Amino acid sequence: MLKSKKKSAIIVTSSVMGAYPYPGLTTYSAAKSFSSFVAEALNFELKDKIDVISYQPGEVATKLLRKFNTDSRCISP
C-alpha cells in the first residue's frame, strides 16, 4: 500500500474579537473564542496527520461595529 505524501489542512476563521469580551457583542466574541480554542485543540490532537490553522483577522468597520466607537485599529472593508 502506497502512502500519499499529500497532507490535508483545516483552516478555521476566527477573530481577534474572541480575545476580549466586547459589551453588546458577547455572543459573537464567545463564538470566536470557542472556534480559536477548538482549532488549537485540533492542532494538538492531529499534529501528525492534518495541519490546523486558526486565522484571526483584525477588526473591520462593518454594521456589526457601527454602534461602537471604532478607532484607528479598525480597517474599512
N, C-alpha and C positions, 0 to 999 in steps of 0.2 A: 504494500500500500504506500503510495507516494504522499508525502506531506506537502501541503501547499506552503509556499513561502510568503503568501499574502497574509496581511494582518488586518483585522477589522477595527473599526473605531466607532465610538459613540460620542457625539457632541451634544452637550447639554447647555442650552442658553439660559442664563440666569440674569442677574442684575446686581450692581453694587448696592442697590436699594435693599437687598436682602441682608446687608451687613449692619444696617442701622434701622431701628424702628421709627418709621415716619408717622406722625399723627395724621389720622384720616386715611392712611394707606396701609393699615395694619395687616389686612388680609393679603394684599399684594406683596408686602415685604416678607411676610411669613412664608408665602408660597415660593418666593425667590430664594429665601434662606434654605427652605426644605430641598429645593432642587440642587442647590450647591452642595449640601451635605450628602444627598443621595449620590451625586456624581463622585464625590470624594470617597465614599464607601465602596462604590462600584469599582473605582480605580484601584483601591487597595485589594479588593477581592479578585478582580480579573486581570491583575497586572501582567501576568504571563500569557494571557490569551487575547485580550482586547485592550486597545488604548481608549481611555475615557478622558475627555477634555471638557472642562467647565469654562464656558465663555461668559464673562461678566462685563458687559458693556456699561459705560457710564450713563449719567442722566441725560435724557433728551427732552427738550422742551416740547411736550405734547399736551393734549387736552387733559390727560391724567394729572399733570403737574400744574396746570393753568391756575388753579385756585391757591397754589402755594407761591411763595416768593422765590422765584428762580434766580440764581446768581450766575456768576461767570463760569461756574463748573458745568452748567448745562449747555449742551450744544443744540443748535437748531436742526430740525430734520431736513 
